Amino acid sequence: MKESGQNKDPVHVKSMFNQIAKTYDKTNRILSFGMDLRWRKRVAKHLPAAKKIHLLDLATGTADQLITLFESKKTSIHSAIGLDIAAEMILLGEQKIQSKPYAKQIELQIGDAMHLPFEESSFHACTFSFGIRNVKDPLHALEEMRRVLKPNGRCLILEFSLPPFPFKKPYLFYLRRVLPWLGGKLSREPKAYRYLNQTIESFPSGSAFLSLMKRAGFSKTKACPMALGAVTLYIGEK
């Protein structure tokens, strides 16, 4: 898949996600067969063992990842900041968390993952779920993540990937034919879901993405495939 079919300019990405914000959660549940929340729960198992974690969640969207982390019994998050480029996503996220018992521990902000408005060594952990493939310069985003992490801080990136043979062929059929059609019907924004399948196919996954993490300075990197390899959790430490 050629990169020329994808417009990863921040202004375009922001506009696209603002347009699909209202149908985003429902569409995710349907397109992932309800598995997306289960994938997010796996992230909680790999958070650092600090007693009072200060966490940064990038591409926070409607706050699904933050909600999942706070409601996991395996974490001890003291405070968290969720950052997203799309204001409509942030608005919906705020509505979802306002009645939660941990609402005061979360702050949602509009911002760009390539230009994090935080000082060095600010966070124990940084999560980035289903968003780094939308960034124009993933290497720079990884470098920014590493910059704001504390020493021994942990980076956790959840992203779509391409499964190995024999699952790759049926997955590509779903990705190229079913997902754009169904996503377009559900959201009434077919261009957004054609963009989705293109970015999944072209984005580096597995060992290629681990190499990118190492170039950004992360150590102890590893990939944890899920969903027969269609989703991968990448882990790295500062």
C-alpha positions as CSV (number, residue, x, y, z in Angstrom):
1,M,0.0,0.0,0.0
2,K,1.5,3.3,-1.0
3,E,1.8,6.1,1.5
4,S,0.6,8.6,-1.2
5,G,-3.0,7.6,-0.5
6,Q,-2.8,8.7,3.1
7,N,-2.9,12.2,4.3
8,K,-1.3,12.3,7.8
9,D,-1.1,16.1,8.0
10,P,-2.3,16.9,11.6
11,V,-5.0,19.3,10.3
12,H,-6.4,16.5,8.2
13,V,-6.2,13.9,10.9
14,K,-7.8,16.3,13.4
15,S,-10.7,17.0,11.0
16,M,-11.3,13.4,10.3
17,F,-11.5,12.3,13.9
18,N,-13.7,15.2,14.8
19,Q,-16.1,14.1,12.1
20,I,-16.3,10.5,13.3
21,A,-16.2,11.2,17.1
22,K,-19.9,10.7,17.8
23,T,-20.0,7.2,16.2
24,Y,-16.4,6.2,17.1
25,D,-17.1,4.0,20.2
26,K,-20.0,2.2,18.6
27,T,-18.1,1.6,15.4
28,N,-15.0,0.3,17.3
29,R,-17.1,-2.3,19.2
30,I,-18.7,-3.6,16.0
31,L,-15.6,-3.6,13.8
32,S,-13.5,-5.4,16.4
33,F,-16.3,-7.8,17.3
34,G,-16.2,-6.4,20.8
35,M,-12.6,-7.3,21.3
36,D,-11.1,-3.7,21.4
37,L,-11.8,-3.3,25.2
38,R,-10.1,-6.7,25.9
39,W,-7.0,-5.6,24.0
40,R,-6.9,-2.4,26.1
41,K,-7.1,-4.4,29.3
42,R,-3.9,-6.2,28.3
43,V,-2.1,-2.8,28.5
44,A,-2.8,-2.6,32.3
45,K,-0.9,-5.8,33.0
46,H,2.3,-4.3,31.7
47,L,2.3,-0.9,33.5
48,P,5.3,-0.4,35.8
49,A,5.1,-1.5,39.4
50,A,5.3,2.1,40.9
51,K,2.8,2.7,43.8
52,K,1.6,6.0,42.5
53,I,1.8,6.0,38.7
54,H,1.6,9.3,36.9
55,L,0.5,8.4,33.4
56,L,0.3,10.0,30.0
57,D,-2.2,8.5,27.4
58,L,-1.7,9.7,23.8
59,A,-4.4,9.5,21.2
60,T,-6.7,9.2,24.2
61,G,-9.8,9.7,22.0
62,T,-13.0,9.2,24.1
63,A,-10.9,8.0,27.0
64,D,-11.5,4.3,26.6
65,Q,-7.9,3.4,27.4
66,L,-7.8,5.6,30.5
67,I,-11.1,4.2,31.8
68,T,-9.9,0.7,31.2
69,L,-6.6,1.3,33.1
70,F,-8.3,3.0,36.0
71,E,-10.8,0.2,36.4
72,S,-8.2,-2.5,36.3
73,K,-7.3,-4.1,39.7
74,K,-3.8,-4.6,38.5
75,T,-2.8,-0.9,38.5
76,S,-2.1,1.9,41.0
77,I,-2.5,5.0,38.9
78,H,-2.4,8.1,41.0
79,S,-3.0,10.6,38.2
80,A,-3.3,10.7,34.4
81,I,-3.3,13.1,31.5
82,G,-5.0,12.1,28.2
83,L,-4.0,14.0,25.1
84,D,-5.7,14.0,21.7
85,I,-5.6,16.2,18.6
86,A,-9.4,16.1,18.1
87,A,-11.5,18.4,20.3
88,E,-14.7,16.5,19.7
89,M,-13.0,13.3,21.0
90,I,-11.9,15.1,24.1
91,L,-15.4,16.5,24.7
92,L,-16.9,13.0,24.6
93,G,-14.2,11.6,26.8
94,E,-14.9,14.3,29.4
95,Q,-18.6,13.3,29.4
96,K,-17.7,9.7,29.9
97,I,-15.4,10.2,32.9
98,Q,-17.3,13.0,34.7
99,S,-19.4,10.5,36.7
100,K,-16.5,8.1,37.5
101,P,-15.1,7.9,41.0
102,Y,-11.6,8.7,39.6
103,A,-12.7,11.6,37.5
104,K,-10.6,14.2,39.5
105,Q,-7.5,12.1,38.8
106,I,-7.8,12.5,35.0
107,E,-7.2,15.6,32.9
108,L,-7.9,15.6,29.2
109,Q,-6.1,18.0,26.9
110,I,-6.0,18.8,23.2
111,G,-2.5,18.3,21.9
112,D,-0.2,16.8,19.3
113,A,1.8,13.6,20.1
114,M,4.7,15.0,18.1
115,H,5.0,18.1,20.3
116,L,4.2,17.1,23.8
117,P,3.7,20.1,26.1
118,F,5.4,18.5,29.1
119,E,8.8,18.7,30.8
120,E,11.4,15.9,30.6
121,S,11.0,13.0,33.0
122,S,7.4,13.8,33.9
123,F,5.6,10.4,33.7
124,H,6.1,6.8,35.0
125,A,4.3,5.4,31.9
126,C,3.1,6.5,28.5
127,T,0.4,4.7,26.6
128,F,-0.5,5.1,22.9
129,S,-3.4,3.0,21.7
130,F,-4.4,2.7,18.0
131,G,-2.9,6.1,17.2
132,I,0.7,6.1,16.4
133,R,0.1,5.0,12.8
134,N,-1.8,8.3,12.3
135,V,1.3,10.4,13.2
136,K,3.2,12.0,10.4
137,D,6.6,11.1,11.9
138,P,6.3,8.1,14.3
139,L,10.0,8.2,15.1
140,H,9.8,11.7,16.4
141,A,6.6,10.8,18.4
142,L,8.6,7.9,20.0
143,E,11.4,10.3,20.8
144,E,8.9,12.7,22.5
145,M,7.4,9.8,24.5
146,R,10.9,8.8,25.7
147,R,11.7,12.5,26.6
148,V,8.8,12.9,28.9
149,L,9.2,9.5,30.6
150,K,11.1,9.2,33.9
151,P,14.2,7.1,34.1
152,N,13.1,3.4,33.8
153,G,9.7,4.7,32.7
154,R,7.7,2.4,30.4
155,C,6.2,3.0,26.9
156,L,3.2,0.9,26.0
157,I,1.9,1.1,22.4
158,L,-1.1,-0.8,21.2
159,E,-1.5,-0.9,17.5
160,F,-3.0,-2.9,14.6
161,S,-0.6,-5.1,12.7
162,L,-0.6,-7.7,10.0
163,P,-1.0,-11.4,11.1
164,P,1.2,-14.1,9.6
165,F,0.2,-16.9,7.2
166,P,-2.4,-18.5,7.1
167,F,-4.4,-15.7,8.8
168,K,-3.0,-12.8,6.6
169,K,-5.1,-13.5,3.5
170,P,-8.6,-13.5,5.2
171,Y,-7.6,-10.6,7.4
172,L,-6.6,-8.5,4.3
173,F,-10.0,-9.3,2.7
174,Y,-11.7,-8.0,5.9
175,L,-9.4,-5.0,6.0
176,R,-9.8,-4.0,2.4
177,R,-13.4,-5.0,1.7
178,V,-15.5,-5.4,4.8
179,L,-14.0,-2.8,7.2
180,P,-14.2,0.3,4.8
181,W,-17.7,-0.6,3.8
182,L,-19.1,-1.3,7.2
183,G,-17.2,1.5,8.9
184,G,-18.5,3.9,6.3
185,K,-22.1,2.8,6.8
186,L,-21.9,3.1,10.6
187,S,-20.1,6.4,10.7
188,R,-21.3,7.9,7.4
189,E,-17.7,8.9,6.8
190,P,-16.4,6.2,4.4
191,K,-13.1,8.1,3.7
192,A,-12.1,7.7,7.3
193,Y,-12.4,3.9,7.2
194,R,-10.6,3.7,3.8
195,Y,-7.8,5.6,5.5
196,L,-7.9,3.2,8.4
197,N,-7.2,0.1,6.3
198,Q,-4.5,1.9,4.3
199,T,-2.6,3.0,7.4
200,I,-2.8,-0.5,9.0
201,E,-1.3,-2.1,5.9
202,S,1.5,0.4,5.4
203,F,2.5,0.9,9.0
204,P,5.6,-1.0,10.2
205,S,4.7,-3.8,12.6
206,G,6.5,-6.5,14.5
207,S,10.3,-6.4,14.3
208,A,10.2,-3.3,12.0
209,F,8.4,-1.3,14.7
210,L,10.7,-2.6,17.4
211,S,13.6,-1.3,15.4
212,L,11.9,2.1,15.3
213,M,11.6,2.1,19.1
214,K,15.3,1.2,19.5
215,R,16.2,4.1,17.1
216,A,14.2,6.4,19.4
217,G,16.3,5.2,22.4
218,F,14.1,2.6,24.0
219,S,15.5,-0.5,25.6
220,K,14.1,-3.8,26.7
221,T,11.8,-3.7,23.7
222,K,9.4,-6.5,23.0
223,A,6.2,-7.2,21.0
224,C,3.2,-9.1,22.3
225,P,0.9,-10.2,19.5
226,M,-2.8,-10.6,20.1
227,A,-5.8,-11.5,18.0
228,L,-3.8,-14.0,15.9
229,G,-1.3,-11.2,15.2
230,A,-3.9,-8.5,14.0
231,V,-3.0,-6.4,17.1
232,T,0.3,-6.0,18.8
233,L,1.3,-4.5,22.1
234,Y,4.8,-3.0,22.0
235,I,6.7,-2.4,25.2
236,G,9.9,-0.4,25.8
237,E,11.7,1.3,28.7
238,K,13.7,4.5,29.0
